[in-house]
Amino acid sequence: MVELSGPAATPTTGYPALFRAFIANNLAFVLADVQTRTALTEEQRREGLAALEYGLAEPHTRTKAIALLLALAPHMLGAGLREAWQPFLERGLALAPDAVSAGEIAYHLGNIAQFQGRFAQAEDHFADSAVDLARAGALGKHARSLNRLAFVLRHRQRHAEAQALALQALGLLDRREPEWGYSHFVLGAVAFDQQADQAAVEHLQTALGCWEAHGDDEHRADGLVNLAPALRRVQRYDEAIVALQEAGHLYAGRRDPRRQGLVQLNLSNIHLSQARWEEALACCREAEPLFRQVGDRLHQAINHNNMGVACRRLQRLEQAERLFLLAIGALENFDQPRHHANALDGLGNTYRDGGRIPEAAAAYRQALARLARAPDPAALQQLAEEVRGHLAGLPAGGDRE
């Protein structure tokens, strides 16, 4: 047996040190490069992920790797690579060296969970983020996490909590900051849910004015998409269409199928409000592959509901039934009482139109039961009254158990 010792062993024992030095140098180079860029090519994203993979694995480079993780986050999420990015964020969260890093990473994980319709997990991530950032004294970022938490709670129909958090964030912000606009965005969304349509329009227009002043086209496009339903509900249809067209123009330069799908989904709502059934279907057909492409099952289900409404109005009852059942099946997995009950009501209307009265009554009762379980039933009172009216309007005996 030949025993290696002295100088002969140096190449073997020195290689790990050389490799670690290479990882550290490459990580520093990639981080500096990413921090100077407003956009990354696919190749640059791959190089960043490779550097990150090695950097997170080495204890002596983890702090710099976390910095790269946070620098890459907007590029990865903006490219729609949420599922590929989530494991890196989860690893980074476990390794975060300080409260600010942990709060930032939790914020990004919350955005991914919200996008996927996992609102309970999004709530947890945003709440953790807010706590970490408050502890670190990062008040601007703390306010941002409070706003995102508020928006998730709005989705979960916990309107009083959402409103309180948005107002708390507003108190931490200067009106010259873009995040000040997001607080008004949340307040507008809550007002919309509570049928306070004029207040919703005013808050959303305030948010848009703030973002326009800062040249924040991404948030402005999101604000326009949310302004359109409020304008639609006060029958300002032309303005709603213009808002969506402007949002579509702002989204045009981004690879974000989901947001492009939301423009089409909201256009379909306007067409439904004006009894333009075929036009509504055309918009839904454009939205369908966009939501499917990014795995947005929540908005895919809402889109199926809209298609069901249009098909029922066109007396395509078999198609309508199939679409409503698809929507209901998907919405059972989400904490969305308004959309779930709306789809059940649509199914009931379809059965009623086809003379299937007992099945219609059952669907209406399921819708009312779903609304009764909502965290804020008062915000859904108008929909509940509509469903009760449909149930009461069935032929004699049809509304009885």
Contacts in CASP RR format, 6 or more apart in sequence:
PFRMAT RR
TARGET T0000
AUTHOR 0000-0000-0000
METHOD contacts of the structure
MODEL  1
MVELSGPAATPTTGYPALFRAFIANNLAFVLADVQTRTALTEEQRREGLA
ALEYGLAEPHTRTKAIALLLALAPHMLGAGLREAWQPFLERGLALAPDAV
SAGEIAYHLGNIAQFQGRFAQAEDHFADSAVDLARAGALGKHARSLNRLA
FVLRHRQRHAEAQALALQALGLLDRREPEWGYSHFVLGAVAFDQQADQAA
VEHLQTALGCWEAHGDDEHRADGLVNLAPALRRVQRYDEAIVALQEAGHL
YAGRRDPRRQGLVQLNLSNIHLSQARWEEALACCREAEPLFRQVGDRLHQ
AINHNNMGVACRRLQRLEQAERLFLLAIGALENFDQPRHHANALDGLGNT
YRDGGRIPEAAAAYRQALARLARAPDPAALQQLAEEVRGHLAGLPAGGDR
E
4 12 0 8 1.000
20 58 0 8 1.000
20 60 0 8 1.000
20 61 0 8 1.000
23 51 0 8 1.000
23 54 0 8 1.000
23 55 0 8 1.000
23 58 0 8 1.000
23 61 0 8 1.000
24 58 0 8 1.000
24 60 0 8 1.000
24 61 0 8 1.000
24 64 0 8 1.000
26 51 0 8 1.000
26 54 0 8 1.000
27 51 0 8 1.000
27 52 0 8 1.000
27 54 0 8 1.000
27 55 0 8 1.000
27 61 0 8 1.000
27 64 0 8 1.000
27 65 0 8 1.000
27 68 0 8 1.000
28 64 0 8 1.000
30 47 0 8 1.000
30 48 0 8 1.000
30 51 0 8 1.000
30 68 0 8 1.000
31 51 0 8 1.000
31 64 0 8 1.000
31 67 0 8 1.000
31 68 0 8 1.000
31 71 0 8 1.000
33 44 0 8 1.000
34 40 0 8 1.000
34 44 0 8 1.000
34 48 0 8 1.000
34 68 0 8 1.000
34 71 0 8 1.000
34 72 0 8 1.000
34 75 0 8 1.000
35 71 0 8 1.000
37 44 0 8 1.000
37 75 0 8 1.000
39 75 0 8 1.000
40 72 0 8 1.000
40 75 0 8 1.000
40 79 0 8 1.000
45 72 0 8 1.000
45 75 0 8 1.000
45 76 0 8 1.000
45 79 0 8 1.000
45 81 0 8 1.000
48 68 0 8 1.000
48 72 0 8 1.000
49 72 0 8 1.000
49 88 0 8 1.000
51 65 0 8 1.000
51 68 0 8 1.000
52 65 0 8 1.000
52 68 0 8 1.000
52 69 0 8 1.000
52 72 0 8 1.000
52 88 0 8 1.000
54 61 0 8 1.000
55 61 0 8 1.000
55 62 0 8 1.000
55 64 0 8 1.000
55 65 0 8 1.000
55 68 0 8 1.000
56 62 0 8 1.000
56 65 0 8 1.000
56 69 0 8 1.000
56 88 0 8 1.000
56 91 0 8 1.000
56 92 0 8 1.000
56 95 0 8 1.000
58 65 0 8 1.000
62 95 0 8 1.000
62 97 0 8 1.000
63 97 0 8 1.000
65 92 0 8 1.000
65 95 0 8 1.000
66 92 0 8 1.000
66 95 0 8 1.000
66 96 0 8 1.000
66 97 0 8 1.000
66 101 0 8 1.000
66 105 0 8 1.000
69 88 0 8 1.000
69 89 0 8 1.000
69 92 0 8 1.000
69 105 0 8 1.000
70 101 0 8 1.000
70 104 0 8 1.000
70 105 0 8 1.000
73 85 0 8 1.000
73 89 0 8 1.000
73 104 0 8 1.000
73 108 0 8 1.000
76 82 0 8 1.000
76 84 0 8 1.000
76 85 0 8 1.000
77 85 0 8 1.000
77 108 0 8 1.000
77 111 0 8 1.000
77 112 0 8 1.000
78 254 0 8 1.000
78 255 0 8 1.000
78 256 0 8 1.000
79 255 0 8 1.000
80 255 0 8 1.000
80 256 0 8 1.000
80 294 0 8 1.000
82 112 0 8 1.000
82 115 0 8 1.000
82 116 0 8 1.000
85 108 0 8 1.000
85 112 0 8 1.000
86 109 0 8 1.000
86 112 0 8 1.000
89 105 0 8 1.000
89 108 0 8 1.000
89 109 0 8 1.000
89 112 0 8 1.000
90 109 0 8 1.000
92 105 0 8 1.000
93 102 0 8 1.000
93 105 0 8 1.000
93 106 0 8 1.000
93 109 0 8 1.000
96 102 0 8 1.000
96 103 0 8 1.000
96 105 0 8 1.000
98 136 0 8 1.000
99 132 0 8 1.000
99 133 0 8 1.000
99 135 0 8 1.000
99 136 0 8 1.000
100 132 0 8 1.000
100 133 0 8 1.000
100 136 0 8 1.000
100 138 0 8 1.000
100 141 0 8 1.000
102 128 0 8 1.000
102 129 0 8 1.000
102 132 0 8 1.000
103 128 0 8 1.000
103 129 0 8 1.000
103 132 0 8 1.000
103 133 0 8 1.000
103 136 0 8 1.000
103 141 0 8 1.000
103 145 0 8 1.000
104 129 0 8 1.000
104 133 0 8 1.000
104 141 0 8 1.000
106 125 0 8 1.000
106 126 0 8 1.000
106 128 0 8 1.000
106 129 0 8 1.000
106 132 0 8 1.000
106 145 0 8 1.000
107 125 0 8 1.000
107 126 0 8 1.000
107 129 0 8 1.000
107 141 0 8 1.000
107 144 0 8 1.000
107 145 0 8 1.000
107 148 0 8 1.000
109 125 0 8 1.000
110 121 0 8 1.000
110 122 0 8 1.000
110 125 0 8 1.000
110 126 0 8 1.000
110 129 0 8 1.000
110 148 0 8 1.000
110 152 0 8 1.000
111 122 0 8 1.000
111 148 0 8 1.000
113 119 0 8 1.000
113 121 0 8 1.000
113 122 0 8 1.000
113 125 0 8 1.000
114 122 0 8 1.000
114 148 0 8 1.000
114 151 0 8 1.000
114 152 0 8 1.000
114 155 0 8 1.000
115 258 0 8 1.000
115 296 0 8 1.000
116 295 0 8 1.000
116 296 0 8 1.000
117 297 0 8 1.000
117 298 0 8 1.000
117 334 0 8 1.000
119 152 0 8 1.000
119 155 0 8 1.000
119 156 0 8 1.000
119 334 0 8 1.000
119 335 0 8 1.000
120 156 0 8 1.000
120 335 0 8 1.000
122 148 0 8 1.000
122 152 0 8 1.000
123 149 0 8 1.000
123 152 0 8 1.000
123 153 0 8 1.000
123 156 0 8 1.000
126 145 0 8 1.000
126 148 0 8 1.000
126 149 0 8 1.000
126 152 0 8 1.000
127 149 0 8 1.000
129 145 0 8 1.000
129 148 0 8 1.000
129 149 0 8 1.000
130 142 0 8 1.000
130 145 0 8 1.000
130 146 0 8 1.000
130 149 0 8 1.000
133 139 0 8 1.000
133 140 0 8 1.000
133 141 0 8 1.000
133 142 0 8 1.000
133 145 0 8 1.000
134 142 0 8 1.000
139 172 0 8 1.000
140 172 0 8 1.000
140 173 0 8 1.000
140 177 0 8 1.000
140 179 0 8 1.000
142 172 0 8 1.000
143 168 0 8 1.000
143 169 0 8 1.000
143 171 0 8 1.000
143 172 0 8 1.000
143 173 0 8 1.000
143 179 0 8 1.000
143 183 0 8 1.000
144 169 0 8 1.000
144 179 0 8 1.000
144 182 0 8 1.000
146 165 0 8 1.000
146 166 0 8 1.000
146 168 0 8 1.000
146 169 0 8 1.000
146 172 0 8 1.000
147 165 0 8 1.000
147 166 0 8 1.000
147 169 0 8 1.000
147 179 0 8 1.000
147 182 0 8 1.000
147 183 0 8 1.000
147 185 0 8 1.000
147 186 0 8 1.000
149 165 0 8 1.000
150 161 0 8 1.000
150 162 0 8 1.000
150 163 0 8 1.000
150 164 0 8 1.000
150 165 0 8 1.000
150 166 0 8 1.000
150 169 0 8 1.000
150 183 0 8 1.000
150 186 0 8 1.000
151 162 0 8 1.000
151 185 0 8 1.000
151 186 0 8 1.000
151 189 0 8 1.000
153 159 0 8 1.000
153 161 0 8 1.000
153 162 0 8 1.000
153 165 0 8 1.000
154 162 0 8 1.000
154 186 0 8 1.000
154 189 0 8 1.000
154 190 0 8 1.000
154 193 0 8 1.000
155 335 0 8 1.000
155 336 0 8 1.000
156 335 0 8 1.000
156 375 0 8 1.000
157 193 0 8 1.000
157 335 0 8 1.000
157 337 0 8 1.000
157 338 0 8 1.000
157 374 0 8 1.000
157 375 0 8 1.000
157 376 0 8 1.000
157 379 0 8 1.000
157 380 0 8 1.000
158 375 0 8 1.000
158 376 0 8 1.000
159 190 0 8 1.000
159 193 0 8 1.000
159 194 0 8 1.000
159 376 0 8 1.000
159 379 0 8 1.000
160 376 0 8 1.000
162 186 0 8 1.000
162 190 0 8 1.000
163 186 0 8 1.000
163 187 0 8 1.000
163 190 0 8 1.000
165 186 0 8 1.000
166 183 0 8 1.000
166 186 0 8 1.000
166 187 0 8 1.000
166 190 0 8 1.000
167 183 0 8 1.000
167 187 0 8 1.000
169 179 0 8 1.000
169 182 0 8 1.000
169 183 0 8 1.000
170 180 0 8 1.000
170 183 0 8 1.000
170 184 0 8 1.000
173 179 0 8 1.000
173 180 0 8 1.000
173 183 0 8 1.000
174 180 0 8 1.000
175 210 0 8 1.000
178 210 0 8 1.000
178 211 0 8 1.000
178 214 0 8 1.000
178 216 0 8 1.000
178 219 0 8 1.000
180 210 0 8 1.000
181 206 0 8 1.000
181 207 0 8 1.000
181 209 0 8 1.000
181 210 0 8 1.000
181 211 0 8 1.000
181 219 0 8 1.000
182 207 0 8 1.000
182 219 0 8 1.000
184 203 0 8 1.000
184 204 0 8 1.000
184 206 0 8 1.000
184 207 0 8 1.000
184 210 0 8 1.000
185 203 0 8 1.000
185 204 0 8 1.000
185 207 0 8 1.000
185 219 0 8 1.000
185 222 0 8 1.000
185 223 0 8 1.000
185 226 0 8 1.000
187 203 0 8 1.000
188 199 0 8 1.000
188 200 0 8 1.000
188 202 0 8 1.000
188 203 0 8 1.000
188 204 0 8 1.000
188 207 0 8 1.000
188 226 0 8 1.000
188 230 0 8 1.000
189 200 0 8 1.000
189 226 0 8 1.000
191 197 0 8 1.000
191 199 0 8 1.000
191 200 0 8 1.000
191 203 0 8 1.000
192 200 0 8 1.000
192 226 0 8 1.000
192 229 0 8 1.000
192 230 0 8 1.000
192 233 0 8 1.000
193 338 0 8 1.000
193 379 0 8 1.000
194 379 0 8 1.000
195 379 0 8 1.000
195 382 0 8 1.000
197 230 0 8 1.000
197 233 0 8 1.000
197 234 0 8 1.000
198 234 0 8 1.000
200 230 0 8 1.000
201 227 0 8 1.000
201 230 0 8 1.000
201 231 0 8 1.000
201 234 0 8 1.000
204 223 0 8 1.000
204 226 0 8 1.000
204 227 0 8 1.000
204 230 0 8 1.000
205 227 0 8 1.000
207 219 0 8 1.000
207 223 0 8 1.000
208 220 0 8 1.000
208 223 0 8 1.000
208 224 0 8 1.000
208 227 0 8 1.000
211 217 0 8 1.000
211 219 0 8 1.000
211 220 0 8 1.000
211 223 0 8 1.000
212 220 0 8 1.000
217 250 0 8 1.000
218 250 0 8 1.000
218 254 0 8 1.000
220 250 0 8 1.000
221 246 0 8 1.000
221 247 0 8 1.000
221 248 0 8 1.000
221 250 0 8 1.000
221 251 0 8 1.000
221 259 0 8 1.000
222 247 0 8 1.000
222 259 0 8 1.000
223 247 0 8 1.000
224 243 0 8 1.000
224 244 0 8 1.000
224 246 0 8 1.000
224 247 0 8 1.000
224 250 0 8 1.000
225 243 0 8 1.000
225 244 0 8 1.000
225 247 0 8 1.000
225 259 0 8 1.000
225 262 0 8 1.000
225 263 0 8 1.000
225 266 0 8 1.000
227 240 0 8 1.000
227 243 0 8 1.000
228 240 0 8 1.000
228 241 0 8 1.000
228 243 0 8 1.000
228 244 0 8 1.000
228 247 0 8 1.000
228 266 0 8 1.000
228 270 0 8 1.000
229 240 0 8 1.000
229 266 0 8 1.000
229 269 0 8 1.000
231 237 0 8 1.000
231 239 0 8 1.000
231 240 0 8 1.000
231 243 0 8 1.000
232 240 0 8 1.000
232 266 0 8 1.000
232 269 0 8 1.000
232 270 0 8 1.000
232 273 0 8 1.000
235 273 0 8 1.000
237 270 0 8 1.000
237 273 0 8 1.000
237 274 0 8 1.000
240 266 0 8 1.000
240 270 0 8 1.000
241 267 0 8 1.000
241 270 0 8 1.000
244 263 0 8 1.000
244 266 0 8 1.000
244 267 0 8 1.000
244 270 0 8 1.000
247 259 0 8 1.000
247 263 0 8 1.000
248 260 0 8 1.000
248 263 0 8 1.000
251 259 0 8 1.000
251 260 0 8 1.000
251 263 0 8 1.000
257 290 0 8 1.000
257 291 0 8 1.000
257 293 0 8 1.000
257 294 0 8 1.000
258 290 0 8 1.000
258 291 0 8 1.000
258 294 0 8 1.000
258 296 0 8 1.000
258 299 0 8 1.000
260 290 0 8 1.000
261 286 0 8 1.000
261 287 0 8 1.000
261 290 0 8 1.000
261 291 0 8 1.000
261 299 0 8 1.000
262 287 0 8 1.000
262 299 0 8 1.000
264 283 0 8 1.000
264 284 0 8 1.000
264 286 0 8 1.000
264 287 0 8 1.000
264 290 0 8 1.000
265 283 0 8 1.000
265 284 0 8 1.000
265 287 0 8 1.000
265 299 0 8 1.000
265 302 0 8 1.000
265 303 0 8 1.000
265 306 0 8 1.000
267 283 0 8 1.000
268 279 0 8 1.000
268 280 0 8 1.000
268 281 0 8 1.000
268 283 0 8 1.000
268 284 0 8 1.000
268 287 0 8 1.000
268 303 0 8 1.000
268 306 0 8 1.000
268 310 0 8 1.000
269 280 0 8 1.000
269 306 0 8 1.000
271 277 0 8 1.000
271 279 0 8 1.000
271 280 0 8 1.000
271 283 0 8 1.000
272 280 0 8 1.000
272 306 0 8 1.000
272 309 0 8 1.000
272 310 0 8 1.000
275 313 0 8 1.000
277 310 0 8 1.000
277 313 0 8 1.000
277 314 0 8 1.000
278 310 0 8 1.000
278 314 0 8 1.000
280 306 0 8 1.000
280 307 0 8 1.000
280 309 0 8 1.000
280 310 0 8 1.000
281 307 0 8 1.000
281 310 0 8 1.000
281 311 0 8 1.000
281 314 0 8 1.000
284 303 0 8 1.000
284 306 0 8 1.000
284 307 0 8 1.000
284 310 0 8 1.000
285 307 0 8 1.000
287 299 0 8 1.000
287 303 0 8 1.000
288 300 0 8 1.000
288 303 0 8 1.000
291 297 0 8 1.000
291 299 0 8 1.000
291 300 0 8 1.000
291 303 0 8 1.000
292 300 0 8 1.000
297 330 0 8 1.000
297 333 0 8 1.000
297 334 0 8 1.000
298 330 0 8 1.000
298 331 0 8 1.000
298 334 0 8 1.000
298 336 0 8 1.000
300 330 0 8 1.000
301 326 0 8 1.000
301 327 0 8 1.000
301 329 0 8 1.000
301 330 0 8 1.000
301 331 0 8 1.000
301 334 0 8 1.000
301 339 0 8 1.000
301 343 0 8 1.000
302 327 0 8 1.000
302 339 0 8 1.000
304 323 0 8 1.000
304 324 0 8 1.000
304 326 0 8 1.000
304 327 0 8 1.000
304 330 0 8 1.000
304 343 0 8 1.000
305 323 0 8 1.000
305 324 0 8 1.000
305 327 0 8 1.000
305 339 0 8 1.000
305 342 0 8 1.000
305 343 0 8 1.000
305 346 0 8 1.000
307 323 0 8 1.000
308 319 0 8 1.000
308 320 0 8 1.000
308 323 0 8 1.000
308 324 0 8 1.000
308 327 0 8 1.000
308 346 0 8 1.000
308 350 0 8 1.000
309 320 0 8 1.000
309 346 0 8 1.000
311 317 0 8 1.000
311 319 0 8 1.000
311 320 0 8 1.000
311 323 0 8 1.000
312 320 0 8 1.000
312 346 0 8 1.000
312 349 0 8 1.000
312 350 0 8 1.000
312 353 0 8 1.000
315 353 0 8 1.000
317 350 0 8 1.000
317 353 0 8 1.000
317 354 0 8 1.000
320 346 0 8 1.000
320 350 0 8 1.000
321 347 0 8 1.000
321 350 0 8 1.000
321 351 0 8 1.000
324 343 0 8 1.000
324 344 0 8 1.000
324 346 0 8 1.000
324 347 0 8 1.000
324 348 0 8 1.000
324 350 0 8 1.000
325 347 0 8 1.000
327 339 0 8 1.000
327 343 0 8 1.000
328 340 0 8 1.000
328 343 0 8 1.000
328 344 0 8 1.000
328 347 0 8 1.000
331 339 0 8 1.000
331 340 0 8 1.000
331 343 0 8 1.000
332 340 0 8 1.000
334 340 0 8 1.000
337 370 0 8 1.000
337 371 0 8 1.000
337 373 0 8 1.000
337 374 0 8 1.000
337 380 0 8 1.000
338 374 0 8 1.000
338 380 0 8 1.000
338 383 0 8 1.000
340 367 0 8 1.000
340 370 0 8 1.000
341 367 0 8 1.000
341 368 0 8 1.000
341 370 0 8 1.000
341 371 0 8 1.000
341 380 0 8 1.000
341 383 0 8 1.000
341 384 0 8 1.000
341 387 0 8 1.000
342 367 0 8 1.000
342 383 0 8 1.000
344 363 0 8 1.000
344 364 0 8 1.000
344 366 0 8 1.000
344 367 0 8 1.000
344 370 0 8 1.000
345 363 0 8 1.000
345 364 0 8 1.000
345 367 0 8 1.000
345 383 0 8 1.000
345 386 0 8 1.000
345 387 0 8 1.000
345 390 0 8 1.000
346 363 0 8 1.000
347 363 0 8 1.000
348 359 0 8 1.000
348 360 0 8 1.000
348 363 0 8 1.000
348 364 0 8 1.000
348 367 0 8 1.000
348 390 0 8 1.000
349 360 0 8 1.000
349 390 0 8 1.000
350 360 0 8 1.000
351 357 0 8 1.000
351 359 0 8 1.000
351 360 0 8 1.000
351 363 0 8 1.000
352 360 0 8 1.000
352 390 0 8 1.000
352 394 0 8 1.000
357 394 0 8 1.000
357 395 0 8 1.000
357 397 0 8 1.000
357 398 0 8 1.000
358 398 0 8 1.000
360 390 0 8 1.000
360 394 0 8 1.000
360 398 0 8 1.000
361 391 0 8 1.000
361 394 0 8 1.000
361 398 0 8 1.000
361 399 0 8 1.000
361 400 0 8 1.000
364 387 0 8 1.000
364 388 0 8 1.000
364 390 0 8 1.000
364 391 0 8 1.000
364 394 0 8 1.000
364 399 0 8 1.000
365 391 0 8 1.000
367 387 0 8 1.000
368 384 0 8 1.000
368 387 0 8 1.000
368 388 0 8 1.000
368 391 0 8 1.000
371 377 0 8 1.000
371 380 0 8 1.000
371 383 0 8 1.000
371 384 0 8 1.000
371 387 0 8 1.000
372 384 0 8 1.000
374 380 0 8 1.000
377 384 0 8 1.000
391 399 0 8 1.000
392 399 0 8 1.000
393 399 0 8 1.000
END
